[in-house]
Amino acid sequence: MMLDSGAAMRESRWSGIWRFVKSYTSHVGSAYLEFATPVALFFIFNMALDMQDTERFGLAWIHYSRVDDEREREEKFPAYEPGSAPQVKRVKAATTTEYITSTA
């Protein structure tokens, strides 16, 4: 009865090493992909949700644009005050453009 080994089949030492390295990398690679694929999907899903949250996206944009001066920040990003004159102007302009685009 022949043994199922490299010596019985007259394999070289390098072919045995190559077979071991190949099986080792395939096992490690499959284990890595089993872990990395769900983690990548988790991060992609969270990034998609963050892009849907416009307020958080805007706050992150303000943070990364690094507007340090308070006056400049208030001019670029005014606070939402429904009764203020600038807010009424913005709402009126937005509704006017919506009306024009809907009737055109």
Biopython code that builds the backbone (N, CA, C, O; Angstrom):
import numpy as np
from Bio.PDB.StructureBuilder import StructureBuilder

atoms = [
    (1, "MET", "N", (0.839, -1.171, 0.000)),
    (1, "MET", "CA", (0.000, 0.000, 0.000)),
    (1, "MET", "C", (0.885, 1.235, 0.000)),
    (1, "MET", "O", (1.767, 1.381, 0.847)),
    (2, "MET", "N", (0.643, 2.119, -0.953)),
    (2, "MET", "CA", (1.474, 3.325, -1.054)),
    (2, "MET", "C", (0.905, 4.421, -0.169)),
    (2, "MET", "O", (-0.308, 4.571, -0.018)),
    (3, "LEU", "N", (1.803, 5.159, 0.394)),
    (3, "LEU", "CA", (1.390, 6.298, 1.210)),
    (3, "LEU", "C", (1.099, 7.491, 0.309)),
    (3, "LEU", "O", (1.731, 7.667, -0.732)),
    (4, "ASP", "N", (0.149, 8.295, 0.718)),
    (4, "ASP", "CA", (-0.198, 9.487, -0.067)),
    (4, "ASP", "C", (0.678, 10.646, 0.400)),
    (4, "ASP", "O", (0.229, 11.512, 1.152)),
    (5, "SER", "N", (1.889, 10.654, -0.037)),
    (5, "SER", "CA", (2.813, 11.726, 0.335)),
    (5, "SER", "C", (3.653, 12.090, -0.871)),
    (5, "SER", "O", (3.633, 11.411, -1.897)),
    (6, "GLY", "N", (4.391, 13.175, -0.723)),
    (6, "GLY", "CA", (5.227, 13.628, -1.822)),
    (6, "GLY", "C", (6.353, 12.666, -2.125)),
    (6, "GLY", "O", (6.757, 12.527, -3.280)),
    (7, "ALA", "N", (6.865, 12.002, -1.106)),
    (7, "ALA", "CA", (7.970, 11.073, -1.322)),
    (7, "ALA", "C", (7.508, 9.858, -2.117)),
    (7, "ALA", "O", (8.252, 9.325, -2.940)),
    (8, "ALA", "N", (6.278, 9.427, -1.867)),
    (8, "ALA", "CA", (5.771, 8.257, -2.580)),
    (8, "ALA", "C", (5.523, 8.579, -4.045)),
    (8, "ALA", "O", (5.675, 7.710, -4.904)),
    (9, "MET", "N", (5.139, 9.837, -4.345)),
    (9, "MET", "CA", (4.862, 10.204, -5.737)),
    (9, "MET", "C", (6.083, 10.829, -6.399)),
    (9, "MET", "O", (6.004, 11.266, -7.547)),
    (10, "ARG", "N", (7.178, 10.877, -5.715)),
    (10, "ARG", "CA", (8.434, 11.423, -6.231)),
    (10, "ARG", "C", (8.302, 12.901, -6.605)),
    (10, "ARG", "O", (8.770, 13.337, -7.658)),
    (11, "GLU", "N", (7.653, 13.662, -5.716)),
    (11, "GLU", "CA", (7.558, 15.111, -5.937)),
    (11, "GLU", "C", (8.820, 15.773, -5.416)),
    (11, "GLU", "O", (9.484, 15.264, -4.513)),
    (12, "SER", "N", (9.131, 16.895, -5.992)),
    (12, "SER", "CA", (10.276, 17.644, -5.487)),
    (12, "SER", "C", (9.878, 18.414, -4.232)),
    (12, "SER", "O", (8.697, 18.588, -3.933)),
    (13, "ARG", "N", (10.880, 18.862, -3.521)),
    (13, "ARG", "CA", (10.630, 19.622, -2.300)),
    (13, "ARG", "C", (9.934, 20.937, -2.625)),
    (13, "ARG", "O", (9.074, 21.383, -1.865)),
    (14, "TRP", "N", (10.292, 21.563, -3.743)),
    (14, "TRP", "CA", (9.711, 22.866, -4.101)),
    (14, "TRP", "C", (8.233, 22.759, -4.457)),
    (14, "TRP", "O", (7.457, 23.671, -4.170)),
    (15, "SER", "N", (7.844, 21.667, -5.072)),
    (15, "SER", "CA", (6.421, 21.512, -5.394)),
    (15, "SER", "C", (5.599, 21.331, -4.123)),
    (15, "SER", "O", (4.458, 21.789, -4.057)),
    (16, "GLY", "N", (6.159, 20.672, -3.118)),
    (16, "GLY", "CA", (5.469, 20.540, -1.836)),
    (16, "GLY", "C", (5.334, 21.883, -1.133)),
    (16, "GLY", "O", (4.286, 22.194, -0.567)),
    (17, "ILE", "N", (6.401, 22.676, -1.171)),
    (17, "ILE", "CA", (6.357, 24.018, -0.570)),
    (17, "ILE", "C", (5.353, 24.882, -1.315)),
    (17, "ILE", "O", (4.570, 25.608, -0.703)),
    (18, "TRP", "N", (5.381, 24.797, -2.655)),
    (18, "TRP", "CA", (4.448, 25.593, -3.456)),
    (18, "TRP", "C", (2.993, 25.206, -3.173)),
    (18, "TRP", "O", (2.128, 26.077, -3.079)),
    (19, "ARG", "N", (2.720, 23.908, -3.038)),
    (19, "ARG", "CA", (1.376, 23.442, -2.729)),
    (19, "ARG", "C", (0.921, 23.958, -1.359)),
    (19, "ARG", "O", (-0.230, 24.362, -1.192)),
    (20, "PHE", "N", (1.847, 23.941, -0.370)),
    (20, "PHE", "CA", (1.521, 24.444, 0.965)),
    (20, "PHE", "C", (1.231, 25.945, 0.933)),
    (20, "PHE", "O", (0.252, 26.399, 1.525)),
    (21, "VAL", "N", (2.075, 26.712, 0.248)),
    (21, "VAL", "CA", (1.883, 28.170, 0.175)),
    (21, "VAL", "C", (0.573, 28.494, -0.535)),
    (21, "VAL", "O", (-0.157, 29.394, -0.120)),
    (22, "LYS", "N", (0.280, 27.766, -1.596)),
    (22, "LYS", "CA", (-0.947, 28.007, -2.347)),
    (22, "LYS", "C", (-2.186, 27.712, -1.500)),
    (22, "LYS", "O", (-3.133, 28.498, -1.499)),
    (23, "SER", "N", (-2.188, 26.606, -0.792)),
    (23, "SER", "CA", (-3.353, 26.291, 0.045)),
    (23, "SER", "C", (-3.453, 27.258, 1.225)),
    (23, "SER", "O", (-4.552, 27.644, 1.621)),
    (24, "TYR", "N", (-2.302, 27.650, 1.788)),
    (24, "TYR", "CA", (-2.312, 28.597, 2.913)),
    (24, "TYR", "C", (-2.893, 29.943, 2.487)),
    (24, "TYR", "O", (-3.740, 30.499, 3.186)),
    (25, "THR", "N", (-2.446, 30.469, 1.348)),
    (25, "THR", "CA", (-2.955, 31.772, 0.895)),
    (25, "THR", "C", (-4.429, 31.690, 0.509)),
    (25, "THR", "O", (-5.172, 32.648, 0.724)),
    (26, "SER", "N", (-4.860, 30.581, -0.046)),
    (26, "SER", "CA", (-6.286, 30.483, -0.396)),
    (26, "SER", "C", (-7.148, 30.426, 0.862)),
    (26, "SER", "O", (-8.223, 31.024, 0.893)),
    (27, "HIS", "N", (-6.699, 29.721, 1.898)),
    (27, "HIS", "CA", (-7.461, 29.669, 3.149)),
    (27, "HIS", "C", (-7.463, 31.019, 3.859)),
    (27, "HIS", "O", (-8.507, 31.469, 4.331)),
    (28, "VAL", "N", (-6.310, 31.664, 3.937)),
    (28, "VAL", "CA", (-6.229, 32.977, 4.593)),
    (28, "VAL", "C", (-7.021, 34.007, 3.793)),
    (28, "VAL", "O", (-7.717, 34.838, 4.377)),
    (29, "GLY", "N", (-6.925, 33.965, 2.481)),
    (29, "GLY", "CA", (-7.675, 34.906, 1.644)),
    (29, "GLY", "C", (-9.173, 34.738, 1.781)),
    (29, "GLY", "O", (-9.904, 35.727, 1.839)),
    (30, "SER", "N", (-9.636, 33.510, 1.833)),
    (30, "SER", "CA", (-11.084, 33.304, 1.983)),
    (30, "SER", "C", (-11.561, 33.760, 3.359)),
    (30, "SER", "O", (-12.646, 34.328, 3.481)),
    (31, "ALA", "N", (-10.755, 33.515, 4.401)),
    (31, "ALA", "CA", (-11.133, 33.993, 5.741)),
    (31, "ALA", "C", (-11.146, 35.518, 5.782)),
    (31, "ALA", "O", (-12.026, 36.117, 6.401)),
    (32, "TYR", "N", (-10.177, 36.142, 5.128)),
    (32, "TYR", "CA", (-10.119, 37.603, 5.095)),
    (32, "TYR", "C", (-11.328, 38.173, 4.354)),
    (32, "TYR", "O", (-11.927, 39.147, 4.809)),
    (33, "LEU", "N", (-11.688, 37.582, 3.230)),
    (33, "LEU", "CA", (-12.835, 38.072, 2.469)),
    (33, "LEU", "C", (-14.145, 37.857, 3.212)),
    (33, "LEU", "O", (-15.062, 38.670, 3.096)),
    (34, "GLU", "N", (-14.241, 36.776, 3.969)),
    (34, "GLU", "CA", (-15.446, 36.563, 4.774)),
    (34, "GLU", "C", (-15.605, 37.649, 5.828)),
    (34, "GLU", "O", (-16.727, 37.972, 6.218)),
    (35, "PHE", "N", (-14.499, 38.212, 6.290)),
    (35, "PHE", "CA", (-14.559, 39.296, 7.269)),
    (35, "PHE", "C", (-14.656, 40.657, 6.587)),
    (35, "PHE", "O", (-15.442, 41.505, 7.010)),
    (36, "ALA", "N", (-13.871, 40.871, 5.544)),
    (36, "ALA", "CA", (-13.767, 42.203, 4.934)),
    (36, "ALA", "C", (-15.017, 42.585, 4.152)),
    (36, "ALA", "O", (-15.367, 43.765, 4.119)),
    (37, "THR", "N", (-15.683, 41.662, 3.538)),
    (37, "THR", "CA", (-16.861, 41.993, 2.737)),
    (37, "THR", "C", (-17.998, 42.565, 3.579)),
    (37, "THR", "O", (-18.541, 43.604, 3.203)),
    (38, "PRO", "N", (-18.393, 41.950, 4.698)),
    (38, "PRO", "CA", (-19.445, 42.576, 5.513)),
    (38, "PRO", "C", (-19.024, 43.917, 6.111)),
    (38, "PRO", "O", (-19.845, 44.827, 6.233)),
    (39, "VAL", "N", (-17.756, 44.044, 6.482)),
    (39, "VAL", "CA", (-17.283, 45.319, 7.036)),
    (39, "VAL", "C", (-17.354, 46.406, 5.970)),
    (39, "VAL", "O", (-17.781, 47.525, 6.257)),
    (40, "ALA", "N", (-16.946, 46.095, 4.757)),
    (40, "ALA", "CA", (-17.014, 47.078, 3.672)),
    (40, "ALA", "C", (-18.462, 47.457, 3.375)),
    (40, "ALA", "O", (-18.759, 48.632, 3.160)),
    (41, "LEU", "N", (-19.355, 46.490, 3.360)),
    (41, "LEU", "CA", (-20.771, 46.798, 3.139)),
    (41, "LEU", "C", (-21.331, 47.669, 4.255)),
    (41, "LEU", "O", (-22.141, 48.559, 3.996)),
    (42, "PHE", "N", (-20.913, 47.423, 5.487)),
    (42, "PHE", "CA", (-21.343, 48.239, 6.624)),
    (42, "PHE", "C", (-20.909, 49.688, 6.437)),
    (42, "PHE", "O", (-21.709, 50.604, 6.626)),
    (43, "PHE", "N", (-19.645, 49.903, 6.067)),
    (43, "PHE", "CA", (-19.159, 51.267, 5.879)),
    (43, "PHE", "C", (-19.831, 51.952, 4.691)),
    (43, "PHE", "O", (-20.139, 53.141, 4.767)),
    (44, "ILE", "N", (-20.060, 51.238, 3.613)),
    (44, "ILE", "CA", (-20.727, 51.822, 2.446)),
    (44, "ILE", "C", (-22.158, 52.214, 2.793)),
    (44, "ILE", "O", (-22.625, 53.278, 2.387)),
    (45, "PHE", "N", (-22.853, 51.366, 3.535)),
    (45, "PHE", "CA", (-24.220, 51.667, 3.953)),
    (45, "PHE", "C", (-24.251, 52.904, 4.850)),
    (45, "PHE", "O", (-25.111, 53.768, 4.679)),
    (46, "ASN", "N", (-23.324, 52.995, 5.803)),
    (46, "ASN", "CA", (-23.284, 54.163, 6.686)),
    (46, "ASN", "C", (-22.947, 55.435, 5.918)),
    (46, "ASN", "O", (-23.497, 56.496, 6.212)),
    (47, "MET", "N", (-22.052, 55.344, 4.942)),
    (47, "MET", "CA", (-21.726, 56.526, 4.141)),
    (47, "MET", "C", (-22.941, 56.966, 3.337)),
    (47, "MET", "O", (-23.186, 58.164, 3.193)),
    (48, "ALA", "N", (-23.698, 56.020, 2.816)),
    (48, "ALA", "CA", (-24.899, 56.372, 2.055)),
    (48, "ALA", "C", (-25.933, 57.039, 2.954)),
    (48, "ALA", "O", (-26.589, 57.993, 2.535)),
    (49, "LEU", "N", (-26.087, 56.554, 4.178)),
    (49, "LEU", "CA", (-27.027, 57.182, 5.109)),
    (49, "LEU", "C", (-26.566, 58.575, 5.505)),
    (49, "LEU", "O", (-27.386, 59.484, 5.639)),
    (50, "ASP", "N", (-25.264, 58.753, 5.694)),
    (50, "ASP", "CA", (-24.755, 60.081, 6.046)),
    (50, "ASP", "C", (-24.987, 61.079, 4.921)),
    (50, "ASP", "O", (-25.235, 62.257, 5.178)),
    (51, "MET", "N", (-24.909, 60.621, 3.682)),
    (51, "MET", "CA", (-25.141, 61.531, 2.564)),
    (51, "MET", "C", (-26.620, 61.905, 2.465)),
    (51, "MET", "O", (-26.949, 62.968, 1.938)),
    (52, "GLN", "N", (-27.512, 61.055, 2.958)),
    (52, "GLN", "CA", (-28.938, 61.363, 2.942)),
    (52, "GLN", "C", (-29.308, 62.379, 4.013)),
    (52, "GLN", "O", (-30.269, 63.130, 3.842)),
    (53, "ASP", "N", (-28.562, 62.414, 5.114)),
    (53, "ASP", "CA", (-28.836, 63.335, 6.216)),
    (53, "ASP", "C", (-28.252, 64.696, 5.851)),
    (53, "ASP", "O", (-27.065, 64.944, 6.064)),
    (54, "THR", "N", (-29.093, 65.583, 5.297)),
    (54, "THR", "CA", (-28.576, 66.850, 4.767)),
    (54, "THR", "C", (-28.067, 67.769, 5.860)),
    (54, "THR", "O", (-27.099, 68.500, 5.650)),
    (55, "GLU", "N", (-28.701, 67.746, 7.022)),
    (55, "GLU", "CA", (-28.234, 68.622, 8.091)),
    (55, "GLU", "C", (-26.846, 68.204, 8.565)),
    (55, "GLU", "O", (-25.973, 69.047, 8.767)),
    (56, "ARG", "N", (-26.649, 66.911, 8.738)),
    (56, "ARG", "CA", (-25.337, 66.424, 9.167)),
    (56, "ARG", "C", (-24.298, 66.669, 8.082)),
    (56, "ARG", "O", (-23.155, 67.019, 8.376)),
    (57, "PHE", "N", (-24.698, 66.483, 6.826)),
    (57, "PHE", "CA", (-23.785, 66.735, 5.718)),
    (57, "PHE", "C", (-23.384, 68.204, 5.688)),
    (57, "PHE", "O", (-22.217, 68.526, 5.463)),
    (58, "GLY", "N", (-24.354, 69.106, 5.916)),
    (58, "GLY", "CA", (-24.054, 70.536, 5.941)),
    (58, "GLY", "C", (-23.156, 70.911, 7.097)),
    (58, "GLY", "O", (-22.246, 71.726, 6.940)),
    (59, "LEU", "N", (-23.401, 70.325, 8.263)),
    (59, "LEU", "CA", (-22.549, 70.616, 9.412)),
    (59, "LEU", "C", (-21.127, 70.116, 9.180)),
    (59, "LEU", "O", (-20.161, 70.775, 9.563)),
    (60, "ALA", "N", (-21.005, 68.960, 8.558)),
    (60, "ALA", "CA", (-19.669, 68.456, 8.240)),
    (60, "ALA", "C", (-18.992, 69.356, 7.218)),
    (60, "ALA", "O", (-17.787, 69.595, 7.302)),
    (61, "TRP", "N", (-19.756, 69.857, 6.254)),
    (61, "TRP", "CA", (-19.183, 70.753, 5.252)),
    (61, "TRP", "C", (-18.700, 72.043, 5.905)),
    (61, "TRP", "O", (-17.628, 72.546, 5.569)),
    (62, "ILE", "N", (-19.488, 72.581, 6.839)),
    (62, "ILE", "CA", (-19.063, 73.789, 7.555)),
    (62, "ILE", "C", (-17.797, 73.500, 8.350)),
    (62, "ILE", "O", (-16.872, 74.312, 8.381)),
    (63, "HIS", "N", (-17.764, 72.345, 8.988)),
    (63, "HIS", "CA", (-16.587, 71.998, 9.790)),
    (63, "HIS", "C", (-15.347, 71.893, 8.908)),
    (63, "HIS", "O", (-14.282, 72.398, 9.264)),
    (64, "TYR", "N", (-15.483, 71.240, 7.763)),
    (64, "TYR", "CA", (-14.317, 71.046, 6.918)),
    (64, "TYR", "C", (-13.945, 72.292, 6.118)),
    (64, "TYR", "O", (-12.801, 72.428, 5.686)),
    (65, "SER", "N", (-14.898, 73.201, 5.917)),
    (65, "SER", "CA", (-14.531, 74.440, 5.233)),
    (65, "SER", "C", (-13.803, 75.384, 6.176)),
    (65, "SER", "O", (-13.160, 76.334, 5.728)),
    (66, "ARG", "N", (-13.896, 75.134, 7.473)),
    (66, "ARG", "CA", (-13.156, 75.859, 8.510)),
    (66, "ARG", "C", (-13.344, 77.367, 8.428)),
    (66, "ARG", "O", (-12.382, 78.125, 8.305)),
    (67, "VAL", "N", (-14.604, 77.786, 8.498)),
    (67, "VAL", "CA", (-14.902, 79.211, 8.569)),
    (67, "VAL", "C", (-14.782, 79.598, 10.038)),
    (67, "VAL", "O", (-15.655, 79.279, 10.844)),
    (68, "ASP", "N", (-13.694, 80.289, 10.381)),
    (68, "ASP", "CA", (-13.424, 80.592, 11.783)),
    (68, "ASP", "C", (-14.069, 81.889, 12.240)),
    (68, "ASP", "O", (-14.450, 82.008, 13.404)),
    (69, "ASP", "N", (-14.200, 82.850, 11.359)),
    (69, "ASP", "CA", (-14.747, 84.146, 11.741)),
    (69, "ASP", "C", (-16.269, 84.035, 11.911)),
    (69, "ASP", "O", (-16.962, 83.556, 11.013)),
    (70, "GLU", "N", (-16.780, 84.475, 13.057)),
    (70, "GLU", "CA", (-18.218, 84.365, 13.339)),
    (70, "GLU", "C", (-19.058, 85.180, 12.356)),
    (70, "GLU", "O", (-20.093, 84.710, 11.883)),
    (71, "ARG", "N", (-18.615, 86.399, 12.051)),
    (71, "ARG", "CA", (-19.377, 87.253, 11.138)),
    (71, "ARG", "C", (-19.432, 86.638, 9.737)),
    (71, "ARG", "O", (-20.482, 86.617, 9.095)),
    (72, "GLU", "N", (-18.300, 86.146, 9.283)),
    (72, "GLU", "CA", (-18.244, 85.520, 7.960)),
    (72, "GLU", "C", (-19.112, 84.257, 7.921)),
    (72, "GLU", "O", (-19.775, 83.988, 6.920)),
    (73, "ARG", "N", (-19.106, 83.487, 9.010)),
    (73, "ARG", "CA", (-19.927, 82.282, 9.078)),
    (73, "ARG", "C", (-21.408, 82.632, 9.026)),
    (73, "ARG", "O", (-22.185, 81.955, 8.353)),
    (74, "GLU", "N", (-21.801, 83.689, 9.737)),
    (74, "GLU", "CA", (-23.209, 84.097, 9.728)),
    (74, "GLU", "C", (-23.640, 84.624, 8.366)),
    (74, "GLU", "O", (-24.792, 84.447, 7.969)),
    (75, "GLU", "N", (-22.722, 85.270, 7.644)),
    (75, "GLU", "CA", (-23.059, 85.755, 6.297)),
    (75, "GLU", "C", (-23.211, 84.590, 5.323)),
    (75, "GLU", "O", (-24.133, 84.571, 4.508)),
    (76, "LYS", "N", (-22.297, 83.615, 5.413)),
    (76, "LYS", "CA", (-22.358, 82.484, 4.488)),
    (76, "LYS", "C", (-23.482, 81.521, 4.832)),
    (76, "LYS", "O", (-24.175, 81.028, 3.943)),
    (77, "PHE", "N", (-23.665, 81.253, 6.123)),
    (77, "PHE", "CA", (-24.645, 80.269, 6.575)),
    (77, "PHE", "C", (-25.550, 80.912, 7.619)),
    (77, "PHE", "O", (-25.343, 80.709, 8.815)),
    (78, "PRO", "N", (-26.551, 81.682, 7.194)),
    (78, "PRO", "CA", (-27.415, 82.358, 8.170)),
    (78, "PRO", "C", (-28.278, 81.355, 8.931)),
    (78, "PRO", "O", (-28.640, 80.297, 8.417)),
    (79, "ALA", "N", (-28.593, 81.722, 10.163)),
    (79, "ALA", "CA", (-29.440, 80.861, 10.987)),
    (79, "ALA", "C", (-30.861, 80.859, 10.428)),
    (79, "ALA", "O", (-31.309, 81.831, 9.820)),
    (80, "TYR", "N", (-31.546, 79.761, 10.644)),
    (80, "TYR", "CA", (-32.918, 79.651, 10.152)),
    (80, "TYR", "C", (-33.855, 80.349, 11.132)),
    (80, "TYR", "O", (-34.073, 79.867, 12.244)),
    (81, "GLU", "N", (-34.400, 81.472, 10.719)),
    (81, "GLU", "CA", (-35.385, 82.215, 11.502)),
    (81, "GLU", "C", (-36.566, 82.475, 10.578)),
    (81, "GLU", "O", (-36.468, 83.313, 9.682)),
    (82, "PRO", "N", (-37.674, 81.779, 10.774)),
    (82, "PRO", "CA", (-38.792, 81.852, 9.821)),
    (82, "PRO", "C", (-39.344, 83.253, 9.602)),
    (82, "PRO", "O", (-39.806, 83.553, 8.501)),
    (83, "GLY", "N", (-39.314, 84.121, 10.607)),
    (83, "GLY", "CA", (-39.925, 85.434, 10.444)),
    (83, "GLY", "C", (-38.967, 86.518, 10.003)),
    (83, "GLY", "O", (-39.400, 87.642, 9.750)),
    (84, "SER", "N", (-37.667, 86.222, 9.901)),
    (84, "SER", "CA", (-36.702, 87.268, 9.573)),
    (84, "SER", "C", (-36.830, 87.678, 8.103)),
    (84, "SER", "O", (-37.257, 86.898, 7.252)),
    (85, "ALA", "N", (-36.449, 88.921, 7.840)),
    (85, "ALA", "CA", (-36.564, 89.453, 6.474)),
    (85, "ALA", "C", (-35.716, 88.670, 5.473)),
    (85, "ALA", "O", (-36.212, 88.358, 4.391)),
    (86, "PRO", "N", (-34.436, 88.332, 5.789)),
    (86, "PRO", "CA", (-33.667, 87.549, 4.808)),
    (86, "PRO", "C", (-34.280, 86.177, 4.529)),
    (86, "PRO", "O", (-34.243, 85.692, 3.398)),
    (87, "GLN", "N", (-34.846, 85.556, 5.571)),
    (87, "GLN", "CA", (-35.461, 84.237, 5.361)),
    (87, "GLN", "C", (-36.708, 84.355, 4.497)),
    (87, "GLN", "O", (-36.949, 83.505, 3.640)),
    (88, "VAL", "N", (-37.498, 85.394, 4.710)),
    (88, "VAL", "CA", (-38.695, 85.610, 3.887)),
    (88, "VAL", "C", (-38.290, 85.832, 2.433)),
    (88, "VAL", "O", (-38.952, 85.334, 1.522)),
    (89, "LYS", "N", (-37.199, 86.584, 2.210)),
    (89, "LYS", "CA", (-36.697, 86.811, 0.842)),
    (89, "LYS", "C", (-36.281, 85.493, 0.191)),
    (89, "LYS", "O", (-36.611, 85.231, -0.966)),
    (90, "ARG", "N", (-35.555, 84.668, 0.946)),
    (90, "ARG", "CA", (-35.096, 83.390, 0.393)),
    (90, "ARG", "C", (-36.273, 82.487, 0.052)),
    (90, "ARG", "O", (-36.278, 81.845, -0.999)),
    (91, "VAL", "N", (-37.269, 82.433, 0.928)),
    (91, "VAL", "CA", (-38.442, 81.588, 0.672)),
    (91, "VAL", "C", (-39.207, 82.098, -0.537)),
    (91, "VAL", "O", (-39.660, 81.313, -1.370)),
    (92, "LYS", "N", (-39.351, 83.422, -0.631)),
    (92, "LYS", "CA", (-40.066, 84.004, -1.765)),
    (92, "LYS", "C", (-39.327, 83.716, -3.073)),
    (92, "LYS", "O", (-39.950, 83.384, -4.082)),
    (93, "ALA", "N", (-37.995, 83.843, -3.054)),
    (93, "ALA", "CA", (-37.208, 83.559, -4.257)),
    (93, "ALA", "C", (-37.309, 82.086, -4.630)),
    (93, "ALA", "O", (-37.411, 81.750, -5.810)),
    (94, "ALA", "N", (-37.281, 81.211, -3.638)),
    (94, "ALA", "CA", (-37.369, 79.776, -3.923)),
    (94, "ALA", "C", (-38.728, 79.417, -4.496)),
    (94, "ALA", "O", (-38.808, 78.634, -5.442)),
    (95, "THR", "N", (-39.799, 79.975, -3.942)),
    (95, "THR", "CA", (-41.130, 79.655, -4.468)),
    (95, "THR", "C", (-41.331, 80.251, -5.851)),
    (95, "THR", "O", (-42.021, 79.664, -6.684)),
    (96, "THR", "N", (-40.734, 81.415, -6.103)),
    (96, "THR", "CA", (-40.840, 82.020, -7.430)),
    (96, "THR", "C", (-40.156, 81.150, -8.472)),
    (96, "THR", "O", (-40.717, 80.898, -9.538)),
    (97, "THR", "N", (-38.946, 80.689, -8.171)),
    (97, "THR", "CA", (-38.246, 79.835, -9.145)),
    (97, "THR", "C", (-38.973, 78.510, -9.322)),
    (97, "THR", "O", (-39.016, 77.980, -10.432)),
    (98, "GLU", "N", (-39.549, 77.960, -8.249)),
    (98, "GLU", "CA", (-40.328, 76.728, -8.386)),
    (98, "GLU", "C", (-41.560, 76.958, -9.257)),
    (98, "GLU", "O", (-41.913, 76.103, -10.068)),
    (99, "TYR", "N", (-42.215, 78.106, -9.094)),
    (99, "TYR", "CA", (-43.395, 78.420, -9.891)),
    (99, "TYR", "C", (-43.020, 78.577, -11.361)),
    (99, "TYR", "O", (-43.716, 78.083, -12.249)),
    (100, "ILE", "N", (-41.914, 79.268, -11.603)),
    (100, "ILE", "CA", (-41.482, 79.492, -12.992)),
    (100, "ILE", "C", (-41.116, 78.169, -13.658)),
    (100, "ILE", "O", (-41.490, 77.923, -14.805)),
    (101, "THR", "N", (-40.387, 77.322, -12.942)),
    (101, "THR", "CA", (-39.989, 76.046, -13.552)),
    (101, "THR", "C", (-41.173, 75.108, -13.740)),
    (101, "THR", "O", (-41.178, 74.294, -14.664)),
    (102, "SER", "N", (-42.180, 75.213, -12.870)),
    (102, "SER", "CA", (-43.335, 74.323, -13.022)),
    (102, "SER", "C", (-44.259, 74.775, -14.151)),
    (102, "SER", "O", (-44.917, 73.943, -14.776)),
    (103, "THR", "N", (-44.318, 76.089, -14.422)),
    (103, "THR", "CA", (-45.199, 76.573, -15.489)),
    (103, "THR", "C", (-44.513, 76.606, -16.837)),
    (103, "THR", "O", (-45.190, 76.672, -17.864)),
    (104, "ALA", "N", (-43.205, 76.562, -16.868)),
    (104, "ALA", "CA", (-42.482, 76.657, -18.149)),
    (104, "ALA", "C", (-42.508, 75.373, -18.910)),
    (104, "ALA", "O", (-41.947, 75.291, -20.002)),
]
sb = StructureBuilder()
sb.init_structure("model")
sb.init_model(0)
sb.init_chain("A")
sb.init_seg("    ")
for serial, (resi, resn, name, xyz) in enumerate(atoms, 1):
    if name == "N":
        sb.init_residue(resn, " ", resi, " ")
    sb.init_atom(name, np.array(xyz, "f"), 0.0, 1.0, " ", f" {name:<3s}", serial, name[0])
structure = sb.get_structure()
